[in-house]
């Protein structure tokens, strides 16, 4: 996977309609997955960062942290799924 910022990561993925799991360099990232309405080939990946931020700031009383990433694929995705 290569981003517009030039970051390149190689690995595998598992995808079904509501979720996407990326596995690379001894790391696994799980995302909620949905199509972005009003955007051709646009997708929204949602990552739950609650546990990470609760550990980082244990006295802050954090109850929920979710991050949305908007991803625009400039190529048509084949019916078999995403290609990384």
C-alpha positions as MATLAB code, in Angstrom:
seq = 'XXXXXXXXXXXXXXXXXXXXXXXXXXXXXXXXXXXXXXXXXXXXXXXXXXXXXXXXXXXXXXXXXXXXXXXXXXXXXXXXXXXX';
ca = [
       0.000    0.000    0.000;
       1.441    3.391   -0.910;
      -0.140    6.633    0.222;
      -0.040   10.044   -1.444;
       2.514   11.067    1.194;
       4.903    8.386   -0.089;
       4.517    5.972    2.817;
       4.789    2.387    1.593;
       3.776   -0.681    3.578;
       3.611   -4.259    2.352;
       1.401   -6.880    3.938;
      -1.928   -8.660    3.770;
      -5.528   -7.742    4.457;
      -8.885   -9.230    5.354;
     -11.964   -7.358    4.212;
     -15.692   -7.758    4.485;
     -18.304   -5.071    4.095;
     -18.246   -3.624    7.644;
     -14.550   -4.098    8.475;
     -11.004   -4.039    7.129;
      -7.963   -5.565    8.854;
      -4.455   -4.653    7.648;
      -1.511   -6.826    8.708;
       2.057   -5.638    8.088;
       5.453   -5.488    9.803;
       4.290   -7.377   12.922;
       1.354   -4.977   13.271;
      -2.395   -5.508   12.874;
      -4.786   -2.592   12.412;
      -8.556   -3.071   12.481;
     -10.935   -0.551   10.953;
     -14.649   -0.106   10.519;
     -15.285    0.240    6.788;
     -17.996    2.047    4.837;
     -18.441    3.713    1.481;
     -18.334    7.519    1.486;
     -21.517    8.860   -0.034;
     -21.183   11.601   -2.618;
     -17.597   10.609   -3.421;
     -16.645    8.429   -6.366;
     -14.484    5.540   -5.093;
     -14.361    7.036   -1.600;
     -14.195    5.054    1.626;
     -14.225    5.855    5.322;
     -12.059    3.769    7.639;
     -12.774    4.179   11.347;
     -10.220    3.189   13.961;
     -11.000    2.802   17.672;
      -8.089    4.383   19.565;
      -9.769    4.379   22.995;
      -7.490    1.823   24.645;
      -4.335    3.455   23.285;
      -5.263    6.900   24.629;
      -6.555    5.564   27.955;
      -3.146    3.950   28.497;
      -1.293    7.056   27.351;
      -3.355    9.396   29.581;
      -4.655    7.203   32.447;
      -5.871   10.092   34.623;
      -7.744   11.949   31.865;
     -11.038   10.035   32.141;
     -11.088    9.205   28.431;
     -14.130    7.112   27.500;
     -13.971    6.981   23.693;
     -11.588    7.953   20.891;
     -12.453    7.125   17.274;
     -10.510    8.364   14.269;
     -11.998    8.535   10.765;
      -9.740    8.281    7.734;
     -11.167    9.175    4.340;
      -9.573    7.188    1.532;
     -10.054    7.969   -2.152;
      -9.065    5.226   -4.584;
      -8.158    6.729   -7.936;
      -8.463    3.352   -9.640;
     -11.559    1.189   -9.926;
     -11.522   -1.522   -7.272;
     -12.030   -4.986   -8.700;
     -14.972   -7.038   -7.440;
     -12.607   -9.367   -5.552;
     -11.800   -6.613   -3.061;
      -9.092   -4.112   -2.349;
      -5.632   -4.472   -3.844;
      -2.583   -3.567   -1.760;
];
